[in-house]
Amino acid sequence: MEHTTSPPDLMQLQAEWHRTYEALAAPDRARTMLRRRLQWLSVRLWWHPYWSGPGRMPAARAELRHQVRTWQERR
């Protein structure tokens, strides 16, 4: 099993953020609902407790996005 530095709930939030962002780009979607969901997810990501602990380095946010992308590609 691969060791990840980001907590699973944070990775799940980031994955949901990506899915919502992609859905927002698709034509004929409920844009208002998707924009609100994207804002809600962004706030949850920004204020996640991980960022005040081991993830306080700026590179941790980029690493999270990288981990989620590779995790989604494997699925």
DSSP file (Angstrom, degrees, kcal/mol; ACC not computed):
  #  RESIDUE AA STRUCTURE BP1 BP2  ACC     N-H-->O    O-->H-N    N-H-->O    O-->H-N    TCO  KAPPA ALPHA  PHI   PSI    X-CA   Y-CA   Z-CA
    1    1 A M              0   0    0      0, 0.0     2,-0.2     0, 0.0     0, 0.0   0.000 360.0 360.0 360.0 136.4    0.0    0.0    0.0
    2    2 A E        -     0   0    0      1,-0.1     2,-0.5     0, 0.0     0, 0.0  -0.528 360.0-126.5 -78.4 138.3    1.3    3.4   -0.9
    3    3 A H        -     0   0    0     -2,-0.2     2,-0.4     2,-0.0    -1,-0.1  -0.713  25.8-166.1 -84.6 128.3    2.0    5.9    1.8
    4    4 A T        -     0   0    0     -2,-0.5     0, 0.0     1,-0.1     0, 0.0  -0.910  19.2-153.5-114.4 144.6    0.2    9.3    1.4
    5    5 A T  S    S+     0   0    0     -2,-0.4    -1,-0.1     2,-0.1    59,-0.1   0.707  76.8  77.4 -87.0 -20.9    1.1   12.4    3.3
    6    6 A S  S    S-     0   0    0     57,-0.1    -2,-0.1     1,-0.1     5,-0.0  -0.685  90.2-108.5 -91.1 142.7   -2.4   13.9    2.9
    7    7 A P     >  -     0   0    0      0, 0.0     4,-2.1     0, 0.0     3,-0.4  -0.358  26.9-119.2 -66.1 148.7   -5.3   12.7    5.1
    8    8 A P  H  > S+     0   0    0      0, 0.0     4,-2.3     0, 0.0     5,-0.2   0.860 112.3  54.3 -58.8 -37.9   -7.9   10.6    3.2
    9    9 A D  H  > S+     0   0    0      1,-0.2     4,-2.0     2,-0.2     5,-0.1   0.862 108.9  49.2 -67.1 -32.7  -10.8   13.1    4.0
   10   10 A L  H  > S+     0   0    0     -3,-0.4     4,-2.3     2,-0.2    -1,-0.2   0.887 110.4  50.4 -70.5 -39.6   -8.7   15.9    2.5
   11   11 A M  H  X S+     0   0    0     -4,-2.1     4,-2.3     2,-0.2    -2,-0.2   0.892 109.8  51.2 -64.3 -38.8   -8.0   13.9   -0.6
   12   12 A Q  H  X S+     0   0    0     -4,-2.3     4,-2.5     2,-0.2    -2,-0.2   0.910 109.1  50.4 -64.5 -42.9  -11.7   13.1   -1.0
   13   13 A L  H  X S+     0   0    0     -4,-2.0     4,-2.3     1,-0.2    -2,-0.2   0.925 111.4  48.3 -60.1 -45.1  -12.6   16.8   -0.7
   14   14 A Q  H  X S+     0   0    0     -4,-2.3     4,-2.2     1,-0.2    -2,-0.2   0.896 110.8  51.0 -64.5 -39.7  -10.0   17.7   -3.4
   15   15 A A  H  X S+     0   0    0     -4,-2.3     4,-2.4     2,-0.2    -1,-0.2   0.905 110.5  48.9 -64.3 -41.5  -11.3   14.9   -5.7
   16   16 A E  H  X S+     0   0    0     -4,-2.5     4,-2.6     2,-0.2    -2,-0.2   0.890 108.7  54.2 -63.5 -38.9  -14.9   16.2   -5.2
   17   17 A W  H  X S+     0   0    0     -4,-2.3     4,-2.5     2,-0.2    -2,-0.2   0.930 109.5  47.5 -60.3 -45.9  -13.6   19.7   -6.0
   18   18 A H  H  X S+     0   0    0     -4,-2.2     4,-2.4     2,-0.2    -2,-0.2   0.921 112.2  49.2 -62.1 -45.2  -12.1   18.4   -9.3
   19   19 A R  H  X S+     0   0    0     -4,-2.4     4,-2.2     1,-0.2    -1,-0.2   0.910 112.8  47.3 -62.0 -42.2  -15.3   16.6  -10.3
   20   20 A T  H  X S+     0   0    0     -4,-2.6     4,-2.0     2,-0.2    -1,-0.2   0.906 111.1  51.3 -65.9 -42.1  -17.4   19.6   -9.6
   21   21 A Y  H  X S+     0   0    0     -4,-2.5     4,-1.1     1,-0.2    -2,-0.2   0.907 111.4  47.5 -61.9 -42.9  -15.1   21.9  -11.5
   22   22 A E  H  X S+     0   0    0     -4,-2.4     4,-0.7     1,-0.2     3,-0.3   0.890 110.6  51.8 -66.2 -39.0  -15.2   19.5  -14.5
   23   23 A A  H >< S+     0   0    0     -4,-2.2     3,-0.6     1,-0.2    -1,-0.2   0.851 104.7  57.3 -65.8 -33.5  -19.0   19.3  -14.3
   24   24 A L  H 3< S+     0   0    0     -4,-2.0    -1,-0.2     1,-0.2    -2,-0.2   0.815 103.0  54.3 -66.0 -30.5  -19.2   23.1  -14.3
   25   25 A A  H 3< S+     0   0    0     -4,-1.1    -1,-0.2    -3,-0.3    -2,-0.2   0.693  89.7  95.2 -76.7 -19.1  -17.3   23.2  -17.6
   26   26 A A  S << S-     0   0    0     -4,-0.7     3,-0.4    -3,-0.6     2,-0.0  -0.460  82.4-110.6 -74.0 144.2  -19.8   20.9  -19.3
   27   27 A P  S    S+     0   0    0      0, 0.0    -1,-0.1     0, 0.0    -2,-0.1  -0.317  92.2  23.6 -71.8 158.0  -22.6   22.5  -21.2
   28   28 A D  S    S+     0   0    0      1,-0.2     2,-0.3    -2,-0.0    -2,-0.0   0.888  88.5 136.0  57.4  47.5  -26.3   22.5  -20.1
   29   29 A R  S    S-     0   0    0     -3,-0.4     2,-1.8    -5,-0.2    -1,-0.2  -0.767  71.3 -93.6-117.2 166.1  -25.6   22.0  -16.4
   30   30 A A     >  +     0   0    0     -2,-0.3     4,-2.2     1,-0.2     5,-0.2  -0.595  49.2 179.4 -77.0  84.2  -27.1   23.5  -13.3
   31   31 A R  H  > S+     0   0    0     -2,-1.8     4,-2.9     1,-0.2     5,-0.2   0.864  71.5  53.5 -63.1 -40.9  -24.4   26.2  -13.1
   32   32 A T  H  > S+     0   0    0      1,-0.2     4,-2.3     2,-0.2    -1,-0.2   0.939 111.5  45.9 -61.9 -46.0  -25.6   28.0  -10.0
   33   33 A M  H  > S+     0   0    0      1,-0.2     4,-2.3     2,-0.2    -1,-0.2   0.907 114.5  48.2 -62.3 -42.2  -25.8   24.8   -8.0
   34   34 A L  H  X S+     0   0    0     -4,-2.2     4,-2.6     2,-0.2    -2,-0.2   0.888 110.2  51.2 -67.9 -38.9  -22.3   23.8   -9.2
   35   35 A R  H  X S+     0   0    0     -4,-2.9     4,-2.3     2,-0.2    -2,-0.2   0.920 111.4  48.1 -63.6 -42.5  -20.8   27.2   -8.4
   36   36 A R  H  X S+     0   0    0     -4,-2.3     4,-2.5    -5,-0.2    -2,-0.2   0.911 112.3  48.9 -63.3 -41.7  -22.2   27.1   -4.9
   37   37 A R  H  X S+     0   0    0     -4,-2.3     4,-2.8     2,-0.2     5,-0.2   0.909 110.1  51.5 -63.9 -41.4  -20.9   23.6   -4.4
   38   38 A L  H  X S+     0   0    0     -4,-2.6     4,-2.3     2,-0.2    -2,-0.2   0.903 111.2  47.7 -62.8 -40.9  -17.5   24.6   -5.7
   39   39 A Q  H  X S+     0   0    0     -4,-2.3     4,-2.3     2,-0.2    -2,-0.2   0.924 112.2  49.5 -64.1 -44.2  -17.4   27.5   -3.3
   40   40 A W  H  X S+     0   0    0     -4,-2.5     4,-2.1     1,-0.2    -2,-0.2   0.920 113.1  46.1 -61.7 -44.8  -18.5   25.3   -0.4
   41   41 A L  H  X S+     0   0    0     -4,-2.8     4,-2.6     1,-0.2    -1,-0.2   0.880 110.0  54.8 -66.0 -37.7  -15.8   22.7   -1.2
   42   42 A S  H  X S+     0   0    0     -4,-2.3     4,-2.6    -5,-0.2    -2,-0.2   0.908 108.8  47.8 -62.3 -41.7  -13.2   25.5   -1.6
   43   43 A V  H  X S+     0   0    0     -4,-2.3     4,-2.3     2,-0.2    -2,-0.2   0.923 112.0  49.2 -64.8 -44.3  -13.9   26.8    1.9
   44   44 A R  H  < S+     0   0    0     -4,-2.1     4,-0.2     1,-0.2    -2,-0.2   0.893 113.4  47.2 -62.9 -39.1  -13.7   23.3    3.4
   45   45 A L  H >< S+     0   0    0     -4,-2.6     3,-1.0     1,-0.2    -2,-0.2   0.930 112.2  49.7 -65.8 -45.2  -10.4   22.7    1.6
   46   46 A W  H 3< S+     0   0    0     -4,-2.6    -2,-0.2     1,-0.2    -1,-0.2   0.882 116.9  39.6 -63.2 -39.8   -9.0   26.0    2.7
   47   47 A W  T 3< S+     0   0    0     -4,-2.3    -1,-0.2    -5,-0.2    -2,-0.2   0.220  80.0 135.2 -99.3  14.8   -9.9   25.6    6.4
   48   48 A H    X   -     0   0    0     -3,-1.0     3,-1.6    -4,-0.2     4,-0.3  -0.405  63.1-124.6 -62.7 138.1   -9.1   21.9    6.8
   49   49 A P  G >  S+     0   0    0      0, 0.0     3,-1.3     0, 0.0     4,-0.5   0.730 103.0  75.2 -58.6 -23.0   -7.1   21.3   10.0
   50   50 A Y  G > >S+     0   0    0      1,-0.3     5,-2.2     2,-0.2     3,-1.2   0.848  87.2  61.2 -57.7 -34.7   -4.3   19.6    8.1
   51   51 A W  G < 5S+     0   0    0     -3,-1.6    -1,-0.3     1,-0.3     9,-0.1   0.717 101.4  51.5 -70.2 -19.8   -3.1   23.0    6.8
   52   52 A S  G < 5S+     0   0    0     -3,-1.3    -1,-0.3    -4,-0.3    -2,-0.2   0.518 119.8  34.1 -92.2  -4.5   -2.4   24.3   10.3
   53   53 A G  T X 5S-     0   0    0     -3,-1.2     3,-1.3    -4,-0.5    -3,-0.1   0.313 131.7 -13.9-113.2-117.8   -0.3   21.2   11.2
   54   54 A P  T 3 5S+     0   0    0      0, 0.0     3,-0.4     0, 0.0    -3,-0.1   0.691 129.8  59.0 -67.7 -18.2    1.9   19.1    9.0
   55   55 A G  T 3 < +     0   0    0     -5,-2.2     5,-0.1     1,-0.2     6,-0.1   0.135  67.5 111.7 -97.2  22.4    0.6   20.7    5.8
   56   56 A R    <   +     0   0    0     -3,-1.3    -1,-0.2    -6,-0.2    -5,-0.1   0.655  51.5  96.7 -73.7 -13.2    1.5   24.2    6.6
   57   57 A M  S >  S-     0   0    0     -3,-0.4     3,-1.8     1,-0.1     4,-0.5  -0.535  81.6-126.0 -74.7 141.5    4.2   24.4    3.8
   58   58 A P  T >> S+     0   0    0      0, 0.0     3,-0.9     0, 0.0     4,-0.8   0.825 108.2  61.9 -57.8 -32.4    3.0   26.0    0.5
   59   59 A A  H 3> S+     0   0    0      1,-0.2     4,-2.4     2,-0.2     5,-0.2   0.700  87.2  74.5 -68.5 -17.1    4.2   22.9   -1.4
   60   60 A A  H <> S+     0   0    0     -3,-1.8     4,-2.1     1,-0.2    -1,-0.2   0.863  93.1  52.1 -65.2 -35.3    1.7   20.7    0.5
   61   61 A R  H <> S+     0   0    0     -3,-0.9     4,-1.9    -4,-0.5    -1,-0.2   0.909 111.3  46.2 -67.7 -41.5   -1.3   22.1   -1.4
   62   62 A A  H  X S+     0   0    0     -4,-0.8     4,-2.2     1,-0.2    -2,-0.2   0.895 111.7  52.4 -65.9 -39.5    0.4   21.4   -4.8
   63   63 A E  H  X S+     0   0    0     -4,-2.4     4,-2.9     2,-0.2    -2,-0.2   0.887 106.4  53.8 -63.8 -38.7    1.4   17.9   -3.5
   64   64 A L  H  X S+     0   0    0     -4,-2.1     4,-2.5     2,-0.2     5,-0.2   0.942 108.8  48.1 -60.4 -47.4   -2.3   17.3   -2.5
   65   65 A R  H  X S+     0   0    0     -4,-1.9     4,-2.2     1,-0.2    -2,-0.2   0.905 113.1  48.9 -60.6 -40.5   -3.4   18.1   -6.1
   66   66 A H  H  X S+     0   0    0     -4,-2.2     4,-2.3     2,-0.2     5,-0.2   0.925 111.1  49.4 -64.1 -45.3   -0.7   15.8   -7.5
   67   67 A Q  H  X S+     0   0    0     -4,-2.9     4,-2.3     1,-0.2    -2,-0.2   0.899 111.6  48.8 -61.5 -41.6   -1.7   12.9   -5.2
   68   68 A V  H  X S+     0   0    0     -4,-2.5     4,-2.7     2,-0.2    -1,-0.2   0.909 109.8  51.9 -67.5 -41.4   -5.4   13.3   -6.0
   69   69 A R  H  X S+     0   0    0     -4,-2.2     4,-2.0    -5,-0.2    -2,-0.2   0.935 113.4  43.1 -60.4 -46.1   -4.7   13.3   -9.8
   70   70 A T  H  X S+     0   0    0     -4,-2.3     4,-1.4     1,-0.2    -1,-0.2   0.872 113.7  52.6 -68.8 -35.0   -2.6   10.2   -9.6
   71   71 A W  H  X S+     0   0    0     -4,-2.3     4,-0.7    -5,-0.2    -2,-0.2   0.900 110.9  47.1 -64.5 -41.5   -5.1    8.5   -7.3
   72   72 A Q  H  < S+     0   0    0     -4,-2.7     3,-0.5     1,-0.2    -2,-0.2   0.848 107.3  56.9 -70.6 -34.0   -8.0    9.3   -9.7
   73   73 A E  H  < S+     0   0    0     -4,-2.0    -1,-0.2     1,-0.2    -2,-0.2   0.843 104.9  52.5 -65.0 -33.0   -6.0    8.0  -12.7
   74   74 A R  H  <        0   0    0     -4,-1.4    -1,-0.2     1,-0.2    -2,-0.2   0.713 360.0 360.0 -75.3 -20.6   -5.6    4.6  -11.0
   75   75 A R     <        0   0    0     -4,-0.7    -1,-0.2    -3,-0.5    -2,-0.2   0.471 360.0 360.0 -80.1 360.0   -9.3    4.3  -10.4
